[in-house]
Structure formats: C-alpha cells, structure tokens
Amino acid sequence: MDAFEKMVFDFAPDYTEMDGKDILKNCGDQSLNWAVAFCQFTKKTFDIEIPLLYVQGWFGNAIEYSYGFRQESERLASLPVTEEEIKNEKEIIEQTKINMYNYNEAREARIKRLSELGVTVIDTEQGD
C-alpha cells in the first residue's frame, strides 16, 4: 500500500459497518468512495488487498458510462413524439401481446401432449 492509499484509507469511513442504504448515500457517484468500500469489503471478507487506484478505474468507468447512458436517455425522452410514432408503438405492443399469447398457448399444448405421453414435465415458467 503506497502513501496515497494509506492516507485515503486512514480518512475513509468504515463501509463494512454500514448498511446498503448508508453505503449508497456515502459513496454517491464518487468512484474513489466505491473503490474504498470495495477494497474494505474484500479485505474483511477474503483477506485480500487490491490496489485502490486499479479498483477506482473500474468504478470510474462504470459510473461515467452509466452517466452518459442516462444523459442520452433523458435527451431522447425529451424529444417530441409524433402521432405516427405513437401509432407504430401501439401496433408493436399489440403484436407482442399476440406473440406472447401464441407462445403461452403453444407451451401449454406441448406440456399437455407430453403429459399424455407419460412424460413428467417440470414447468419452469409457472406464474408467467
């Protein structure tokens, strides 16, 4: 651990003593805070030390990518939508509903047919 890392860890709160809500509040969108928290948990849980700045780079990239993605989503959401686009979206939604109905109907028919043949069927999609 170099002098910078030692200084950061000396002044950082103990994230391992916090609940999830407090970690989110304390880390916010700061990659260094997330890196410190991650390193603290890794040390406490697995007794492994990871270079702080290495971890900060990973968190920094993720936060920046996420920020850019959210900005673009907000920009697109603010664009005006035409009646034609709304109509097209409604048609896509209706076709998706039909496709899902057909899928569920076909799945139920397959399960029934297999059961009639004496095959034990484990339905992993129950409740959908």
Secondary structure, DSSP 8 states (H G I E B T S, - for coil): --HHHHHHHHHS--GGGS-HHHHHHHHTT-HHHHHHHHHHHHHHHH-----HHHHHHHHHHHHHHHHHHHHHHHHHHTS---HHHHHHHHHHHHHHHHHHHHHHHHHHHHHHHHHHTT-----TTTT-
